[in-house]
Amino acid sequence: AVAYRQNPTAHPEYVSQVFTDTNRCIERKGWKQVRSQQEQEQAREVVTSELAQTGQPAPLSDPKATEAFARAVEDRLARASGAAR
């Protein structure tokens, strides 16, 4: 990273390598990537809607509540993307 910052043209592959490594990490964790502006907006709407339904966000100190919230959002996104197809 330091060498790239000092001379980006000497290490043109660095940025794509970082993105590749980051994407692999995301996939290993089982997370989903939001790629398009439309997908970002859809995710934002689902999260906002889910928060409105529950009345308040799940406390981060409660792993079960956080997991349940994340699962609900993922389920709604999956249904929404299935309906859009």
N, C-alpha and C positions, 0 to 999 in steps of 0.2 A: 504494500500500500504506500509506503514511504517513497519507494523508488518510482512508482507510478505518479505520485504527486509531484515529484521533482522533475520527471521527464515523461509525460504521458505518451509521447510518440515512440519512445523506446520500448514501451510495454502495451501495445494496443490490445492484446488479448486479455489483459487484466480485468477489465470491466465485464466482459462476457463470462469470464471464469467465475467472478464473484456472483453474478446473477445465476449461473448454473449451480454453483454450490449452495446458494441461498434457496433456490427452487428445490434442490434435492432434500435439504433440511426440512423445508415446509412439507414436502410430500412424505418424508419419513415420520413426521409427527402426525400425519393424517389430516393436516389442514388443507383447506381448499383455497386456491388462488382466485382472486377476483380480477378478471382480465379487462373487461370492457367498461366504458362509462355507464352503459346500460346496466350491467351486472352490479356495478358499484351502487348505482341509484336504487336498484331493486333490493340489495342487501341493506342499505340504509333505511328504506321504507319498512322492511320486515323487522329490523331491530327496533325501530321507533314504535311500530305497531305492537310488537311483543312487550316492550316496556310499558306501553299504555295499558295493555290488557292485564299485566301483572300488578300495575299500580306503582311499582318501584323496582329499581334494579336489584338483582341478587347481590347480597354482600360478598365481596371478594374473599372474606375470611371464611365463608361457608362453601367448601368445595362442592358439596352435593347440590346446593342451590345454583351455584355457578354452572355446574355441569348440566343441570336440568334446563336452565335458561339457554345455554349454548345448543343443547339438543333440540329444543323447541324452535329456535331460530333456524337451525340446519334443516329440520323437517319442513318448515314453512317454505324455505328457499327451494328445497327439492320439489315440493308440490308445485310451487310457482313456475319453476323451470320446466317441469313435466307438462304443465298446462300450456306453456308457451310453445311447446313443440308441436 
